[in-house]
Amino acid sequence: MICQTAGMSPGHVYYYFRSKEAIVEAIAVRDENDTAELMDQLEQGSTDDLVTRLTRLIPAVVQRNSDPAYAGLVIALTAEAVRNPMVAEILRRSDEALHTRFLKIADRVGGPANMDPATLRLRIGMIATIFTGLVFRSILEPRRDQAAIVQLVNEQVRLLLGGQP
């Protein structure tokens, strides 16, 4: 799947990367950077609360996580993580870096009132689960109503972060 997505033969890919783990690490870094761009938007230039800022980005997240190429890559990496503990660790580190960054943003822009950091972390993990689930559902339901999905995800984000759905 990696070679197909890159449009390269395995030999050509391994010319640039020393191992499968190095390939996964590069993909994880690229995904972190893409997500960091969304987080930059979350943090910049608004006086809105965290929930409003986050729900504004949901259409872009739904679109990305519904892209067949992206979905295929995420599923392939997840399958490899099940078989390879080193790949699993790379993906865990990447996930942890993104969660930590989100929590710092929440602290700076003002997280949900009366929500302790442990609860916020747990709920951010649940939102990440929803986002990841979109990847898998996009394979099973490629023609789903994206606007309805965006609306439903927004409702869930509001509910999880203490607002009204």
N, C-alpha and C positions, 0 to 999 in steps of 0.2 A: 504494500500500500504506500509506503514512504517513497519508494522508487517511482511508482506510478504518479503520485502527486507531484514529485519533483521533476518528472519527465526525464529521468536518468536511469541508466542501467545500474545494477548493484555495484559493479566494478567502478563505475564513475562516481557513485555516491561515496564508496569507501576510499576513493582517492582523496576526498575532502575531509572525511571523518575517520578516526582511528578505530571506532567500534560502534556497535549498535547503541550503546549507552551514550556515546558522544552525539550521535544523531538525535536521540531523544532529548538530551540536554539542550541542544540547539533549538529544537522545536519548542521545548518548554520555555526557553528564554524568549523566543519570538512570541509565543502566546502571552507570556507575562507582559511583554512590551505592548502588545495590542490591547490587553486589558488595562495596562497602565495608562494608555491614552484615554480610555473611557473613564478611568478614575481621575485623571487630570480634569476632564470635563465636569466630573462630579464636584470637584473641589473649587473650580474657578468661577469667578465673577457672578455670584448670585448670593442673595440674602435669604433664599428659600431654605426651609428645613431639609434635613437629610432625606426624608421620605420623598418629598417633592423632587429633589435633585435626582434621586435614584430612579424614580418612576419615569422621569424625563428620558432616561437612557435605555429603558426597557425595550423600546422598538429596535434599537441597534443591536442589543444583546439577542433578542429573539431572531432577528435576521441572521446574525452571525452563526448562532447555534442551530439554525435551520438550513444552513448551506450544506449541500451534500458532500462537498470536498472536505469541509471542516469536520462534519459529522463523521465521515469515514476515517479521518485521521485521529480524532479523539477516541473513537471506538477501537481502532488498531492499537493505539498507545495504551489504552486501558487493558485490552487483552494481553498485551506484552507485559504490563505491570503485574498481572496475575501470575504470569509464568516466571518473571525475572525480578527478584527482590531489588536489584540495583535500579532498574527502571521504576519500580514502585517508589523507591526512596527519592529519586529525582522528581517524580510527580508530586510526592508529599511535600518536599521542600518548596516547590513552586507554588503549590496550593497554600502553604503556610505563609509564604512571602506575600501573596495577594491578600489573604485574610488579615495579616498584620497591617498592611498598608490601608486596607479599608477601615480597620478599627482606628487607626491614627487619623484618618480623614474624618470619621465620625466624631472623634474627640475634638478636632479643630472646628468643624462646622456646627457641632451640637447634635449629639446623638439623642435618641429617644429619652424623654424625661422619665426619671425614676426607674431606669433600667440599668442594673449593675453590669459591669464589663463581662462577667461570665455568661450572663443571659444573652447579652448582645452578641457575643462570639458564637454561642449556640444558634441563635436565630440567623446570623449571617451564614453559618454553615448550612442551615436549612434553605436559605435563599440560593446558595451555591448549588445545593441538591436540585432545586427546581430548574436552575439554568442548565445543569448537566443533563437532567431528565429531558429537557427540550431537544438535546442532541439525539438521544435515543428515539424519542417520539417522532422526530423528523424523518427517520428511516422508515418507521412503521406507518406514519401518516404524512406522506410527502405533500399532499394537497390540502392540508388542514387550513382553517381560516386563521391567518396570521393576526388579523386585527382582533379577533376574539381571544386569541392566545395572549396578545399584549395586554388586553383589558383584564383578563383573569390573573396574569402574573402581577400586574399592578395591584390588584385587589389583595393578593396574597402578601406582597411586600408591605403594603399598608397595614395589614393585619399583624404580620410578624413584628413589625417595628413600632407597634403601638398606636397606629392611626386607625381610622375607620375605613373598612373596605369600600 
